């Protein structure tokens, strides 16, 4: 551990890696904590900033973060492919679902689609969080993430 900015501790993750076996061991040791932490974050956001043991973010902060901040003109001209993200806008740090397109993600859902299959979505209407950490590079038109969402929504039995 080395001192970081303002006395914070910083660890050089790669300083002790000597071979591919070490990389593999490191990756396997980090995944459970990453999943647990990411899921805790997603659940906290779904709960409007509350977390077991206390509030992390104020309700108005989460509402601002999860409300579309773009105008229709900005969405239309932002350079984001309307084919890739139809029916979505952007909040403060998260994507926001504006309209339901198919059997998943209710309007008002929010989350993030990662470049290589890591994505999370919280759906307040269904009181549901979906977390996918696949780490698979897919090209345009890939459906793995949307297939997982369709399976999650298909499991709702009420």
Secondary structure, DSSP 8 states (H G I E B T S, - for coil): -EE-GGG-EE--TTTT--SHHHHHHHHHHHHHHHHHHHHHHHHHHHTTTEETTEESS-HHHHHHHTS--S-HHHHHHSS--TTTSTTEEE-SSSEEE-S--SSS--TT-EEEE-TTSEEEEEETTTTEEEEEE------TT--HHHHHHHHHHHT---
